[in-house]
Amino acid sequence: MKKRISLVLALMILLSLCSFARAEQEPLHIEFWHTRGSGANYEVLKNSVDTFNATIGKEKGIFVEEIFQGGYADIVPKLEMASQSGGMPAVGVTSGVRASILLDDGLLADMAPYAAKTGFDFSVFFESLLDVPGNENGQIRSLPYVRSTPVFYYNKTMADAKGLKAPETVAELEAFAKALNTYDPATGDGCWGFELLNDTTYLQGSFLWQLGQPLVGEGGTAPCLEGSLLKLFTDWTRWIDEGWCRPFDSTGAQNTATEMFCQGKLACFVASCGSLSNIYKFSKEAGIELGVSYYPTYDIDNRAVSIGGGNIILMAGNSEEVTSAGWEFIQFLMSDDMVAAEAIGSGYLPTTKTVENNEAMAKFWEENPLFKVAYDQLAWAYGNETPYFPERMEFVQIIAAATSLLIQEQSITPEEAFAQVQNDSAHLFN
């Protein structure tokens, strides 16, 4: 009998050792779908995934595979399709304005219960960065990951040569860009003074906030239709007619603007701080000293700038094991060390209040003050997904279409563009 018991115990020990060996050899494999496929953004993302896999992932038997899924407009339908086919990732990324789509589809897991188990404190985040659909009534459906404010990029080499300082107001922007503009429409030679890209909620949205009539308001209203949108359309058209503002391209607009900037063919433009690392690198290689300043404002006493970019999400519908592993990865990305590494590597906003006490972040800002500009703008920033409006994306598309006809094709007047937006969006506000 004793011999039989000994054999059973030995067999149990052997089986447990085999299970341990399998766990060591075969960690739980989870997928992380993201929107960052190249350049500094991909490099910092890849480093964060590799660091997790080599540390906490190795310790807890979790392996994260990162998979690029295109831009924000691409990843949402892919997540919706995956929910039907059974190929849902554990973790994903979506823009704040598109989080409501996935929320309505029931695809966003509540992270609050997982945070309670692991002791994670959501109060480390700025309230403006948590103010997105799904984060209410004690529930947390997304967290700020690659959030950004738009900043003013300018050729400091050119500006210094003419004794110019970065503009703070829109009026100063006009004078600044005119002074640097040498573009000759007859030959196509020279340097354009400025370019405003077509990004309704983010770039144009910032100007609308400054004018006191934002894109959408509480209760499903559209304050911009009271006059601020027409004001912006009129000014933008005038800038182009005066010959110092370049119309945006129909495709690849930001890439083209960045290339022209680094070739000395564009003096300044506005774009996400998330592009800062790449623009800084390309400018340096081109022998240009890069200048970065606050987003120009219509009213110096009413500064406003949109917060855009992507949130990280824990996907609903997976097994508890996969969802818990996904939370472990998200929690790792939200630590101050990784938030600092993300901001340093890409230029995106560091999203926690506590990161200011991070030694690496403080040292980086001291040595690279251009990278702190976007963070400082959080003092007057608004999430471009708030207030919540279920038809926001349709309204944005309507404005973007009219903007293309007005600015890129130059086939209608500001008044006609404004009237088109009013007519095409009337059904959204009845």
Phi, psi and omega in degrees: 000314180298322180295321180295317179297320179297321179294320179296315179298318179298319179295320179296318179297318180297318179295321179293323177295321178295319179296320179296318180296320179296320180296323179292322184275331187232077177294162177295123184266120176235156181253145176237108180269130186220180187239018189239094192259353185201170174065204184298326180297316179290322182299316181289325176296313180300321179295321180294320178294315180297321180295317177299312182299328183275347184241266183298320179300315179297318181295321186256005177072042180234133175237124181261128173254121179271136182226119178286132184236019180092195182279184182300323180290336182275322191287328182298307178297330178292322177293322179295318178293321180296328180293335180269332183266349179089013181252035185292133173288168176280324186226144178218179177230139175214156174288154181301321183289339180262355179300327181296330179296311180291329177295315179296331179278356181072029186259358182254119178285150176278120182276347184302315180297325180289321178296323179297323180291325185260357177079023179280135185252114181288347182290353178290342183271151172293138183300322181297333180276341177266352185279074180225158179306134179101342179261076179204165180056037177082358180261146177233110184256349175201155181232148181294124184241289178246068180271157186207157164243147177285143180234168181263113177263132179215155179281098184292332177299313178295315183297317180297323181298334180252008178069031183260142173257154180301137182286146174258323182253166177296322178298319177292326177299316180301314181293320181297310183292322178297321182293332182263351183284126175231015185292133178249107182296337181290324183250341184079008180266167176098189186241126174291148180285320189200156171217134175249118180283164182265095178219092194303309184283332191265300182276300177298325179301324178297315179297321181295320175301317182297326180280359176084005179226084185291174183307304177228158181233180179298145176077019177073044178248169180231081181304330182297337179282356176278349176152335184293325179294319177296321178300315180293316177303317183293314180296314182299316179296319179297319179302318181290317179298328180283350170090004181252351179250123182277133174294143180290158179277155182288331177223149178058035189298314183290321178299318179295316180299318180296317179297316180295322179299314182286343175269001182076020181256359178216126187276328181198157176198169177245140181197174182297144173294343177294347177265000190300314182301315180293315181295320178299315180297312182294321179296315180298318179297330180273359180078023180253132172278120183276136172248142178226131182219174179299154176298126181302146184238147175290325184230115183297335179269359180223056178299144176202142178210144182280147170259120179241200177095196190246148174252152177265141186228146175259120188281138176275157175099354176271173176293160180299324180297314181292318180296318178296321178294322177298320178296320178303319179291316179298315180301322177296315181295332183271002176289152184300323180298319181281326175298318178295316180299321178297310182296319181293320184281333187242324187104350176298162180295135164289127195263359180249148176291328184285348183292341177299336179270000180283127186299317181295320181293314181299318180294319181297314180298321180296321181275338184225072185299337179301329184281353180264348183303311183296322179296317180297331180291347179300340179297335179228033184260152179231138175295130183283005175256003182240150355290159184295133177214113187299333181262018185304313185297322178294319179296318178299316181295324178295315179293318180299322179295317179293323179297320179298317178295323183284312190261313185280314180270336180054045184254354178223166180269166176303320180295320179292322178296318180295317179296323178297317178296316179301313183293315186287341182252002184303323182291344182280340189240016178275000000 
